[in-house]
Amino acid sequence: MQISTDQLAPIFKSVFGEGVEISADSDKDNTESWDSLGHLNLIVELEDSLGISFSKHEIEKIKSVGDIIEIIKTK
């Protein structure tokens, strides 16, 4: 499955608020509210919105938007 940052942006806005702007370089360190609870909410929203599921290993690997894009490519 192919996905872009433009397609992920509404999901991030839903989880982290309308003011969030993302790029492939966006990560937990430079995205406000992307803490452990925000991470779980993001995973749930990605799975629900995209109709996919992440393994425990994939969830642990996700540290940036680029990581999400790479993992989704394998789905």
Secondary structure, DSSP 8 states (H G I E B T S, - for coil): ----HHHHHHHHHHHH-TT----TT-BTTTSTT-SHHHHHHHHHHHHHHHT----HHHHHH--BHHHHHHHHHT-
